[in-house]
Amino acid sequence: MSDAPIIRIVGKSGSGKTTLIEKLIPALKGCGLRVGTIKHHAHPDFEIDQAGKDSWRHYEAGADAVMIASPVKMAAVHRLVQPLSLAELAAGLSAVDIILVDGFGRDNTTPKIEVVRAARSAQPLNPPGDVLAYVTDVPLDGAPCFGLDDVEALTGWLLAHLLIECSPSSDSLSPDH
């Protein structure tokens, strides 16, 4: 089970949740952290494998779990009897220091940051008391607010809030990472 803190990034569809996570990952890795992510997919079925490929054929034949692995990455597909909770999903991520979750807006067991973008809607989904912060381009009161491109300040604030020290490593600063 992972003891890594879980931070959900929530907001209306098209508000920029995925874009924010794409910016947070390298910022957090620049602090020497190992970052895991979980993406909530609202539709009951999705494919991460290509139709006709061997692992897809294994799953289609009825395997309850299929893993595909190469020397540098792996992926697993598990057939579920019932939906897993966010905590159960996070437990499947090992060797990470922080978990960023894209979505799971209805889960109230973990802290969340809401993205509010005027082009989508100037009204947040959550009241200030229900979020750690807003990432926004509109003025909002009651919770810390960060600009849509102010990832450095958001990262520093988030790490301070979680009591995690930023320790840049030489690996995390190389252009290959």
C-alpha positions in Angstrom: 0.0 0.0 0.0 1.2 3.4 -0.9 1.7 6.0 1.9 2.1 8.7 -0.6 -0.2 11.7 -0.3 -3.0 11.9 -2.8 -3.9 15.2 -4.4 -6.9 15.3 -6.7 -7.0 17.9 -9.5 -10.7 18.6 -10.2 -12.7 20.9 -12.3 -15.2 21.1 -15.1 -14.5 19.2 -18.3 -12.2 21.2 -20.4 -11.0 23.4 -17.5 -7.3 22.4 -17.8 -7.0 19.5 -15.2 -4.7 17.4 -17.4 -2.7 20.5 -18.5 -2.1 21.4 -14.9 -1.0 17.8 -14.1 1.4 17.9 -17.1 3.0 21.0 -15.6 3.1 19.7 -12.0 4.8 16.4 -12.8 8.1 17.9 -14.0 8.0 20.6 -11.2 7.6 17.9 -8.6 10.2 15.6 -10.2 12.5 18.6 -10.2 12.3 18.5 -6.4 13.5 14.9 -6.4 10.0 13.3 -6.0 8.7 10.2 -7.7 5.3 11.1 -9.0 2.4 8.7 -9.7 -0.8 9.6 -11.4 -4.3 8.2 -11.6 -6.7 9.3 -14.3 -10.5 8.8 -13.7 -12.3 7.7 -16.8 -16.1 8.2 -16.5 -17.0 5.7 -19.3 -17.3 2.1 -18.3 -14.9 0.7 -21.0 -11.7 2.0 -22.5 -8.7 0.4 -24.2 -5.0 0.9 -23.5 -4.1 -1.9 -25.9 -4.4 -2.2 -29.6 -7.1 -4.5 -31.0 -5.5 -7.7 -32.3 -2.3 -7.4 -30.3 -1.4 -10.4 -28.1 -2.2 -8.8 -24.7 -5.6 -7.5 -26.1 -6.3 -11.1 -27.3 -5.5 -12.5 -23.9 -8.0 -10.1 -22.3 -10.6 -10.7 -24.9 -10.2 -14.4 -24.3 -11.3 -13.8 -20.7 -8.1 -13.4 -18.7 -8.8 -11.6 -15.4 -5.5 -9.8 -15.4 -3.1 -9.1 -18.3 0.3 -7.4 -18.0 2.5 -6.3 -20.8 6.1 -5.5 -20.0 9.2 -4.3 -21.8 12.6 -3.5 -20.4 11.5 0.1 -19.7 7.8 0.1 -18.9 4.8 -2.1 -18.1 1.1 -1.8 -18.0 -1.6 -4.0 -16.5 -5.3 -4.5 -17.1 -7.5 -6.1 -14.5 -11.1 -7.2 -15.0 -13.1 -5.7 -12.2 -16.2 -7.2 -10.5 -17.0 -3.8 -8.9 -15.4 -0.3 -9.1 -12.3 0.3 -7.0 -12.1 3.2 -4.6 -9.5 5.8 -5.0 -7.6 4.4 -2.0 -7.6 0.9 -3.5 -6.3 2.3 -6.8 -3.6 4.3 -5.1 -2.5 1.2 -3.2 -1.6 -0.3 -6.6 1.0 2.5 -7.1 4.3 1.7 -5.5 7.6 3.5 -5.2 6.1 7.0 -5.5 6.3 10.0 -3.2 3.1 11.8 -4.3 0.0 10.8 -6.3 -1.8 13.3 -8.6 -5.3 12.3 -9.5 -7.0 13.6 -12.6 -10.7 13.7 -11.7 -12.5 11.6 -9.1 -14.4 14.8 -8.2 -17.0 13.0 -6.1 -14.5 11.4 -3.8 -14.3 13.4 -0.6 -11.6 11.3 1.2 -8.6 13.1 -0.2 -7.7 16.8 -0.7 -8.3 18.5 -4.0 -7.2 21.5 -6.0 -9.8 22.9 -8.4 -9.0 24.4 -11.8 -11.4 27.2 -12.6 -11.0 28.8 -16.0 -13.1 31.7 -17.2 -13.3 30.3 -20.8 -15.1 27.2 -19.3 -16.9 28.7 -16.3 -16.0 31.4 -13.8 -18.0 29.5 -11.0 -16.1 26.8 -9.1 -17.7 23.4 -8.5 -16.6 23.4 -4.9 -16.9 26.0 -2.2 -13.6 27.3 -0.7 -13.8 25.1 2.4 -13.8 22.0 0.3 -10.6 22.7 -1.7 -7.0 23.2 -0.8 -6.6 25.8 -3.4 -7.9 27.1 -6.8 -5.9 27.4 -9.9 -7.7 30.0 -11.9 -7.8 33.1 -14.1 -10.8 34.6 -12.3 -10.8 36.3 -8.8 -12.0 33.9 -6.1 -12.0 34.3 -2.4 -11.8 32.0 0.6 -8.9 29.7 -0.5 -5.4 30.2 -1.9 -5.5 31.0 -5.6 -2.8 30.4 -8.2 -2.6 31.5 -11.8 -3.0 29.0 -14.5 0.7 29.2 -15.3 2.0 29.8 -11.8 3.2 26.2 -11.3 6.3 27.1 -9.4 4.4 28.9 -6.7 1.7 26.2 -6.6 4.3 23.5 -6.3 6.1 25.3 -3.5 2.9 25.9 -1.6 1.7 22.4 -2.1 5.0 20.9 -0.8 4.9 23.2 2.2 1.3 22.2 2.9 2.2 18.5 2.7 5.4 19.1 4.7 7.5 17.7 1.9 11.0 19.2 1.4 12.1 20.0 -2.2 15.5 18.3 -2.7 16.5 18.8 -6.3 18.7 15.9 -7.4 21.1 15.9 -10.3 19.0 13.2 -12.1 15.8 15.3 -11.8 17.6 18.4 -13.3 19.0 16.6 -16.3 17.3 17.4 -19.6 16.5 13.7 -20.2 14.1 13.7 -17.2 
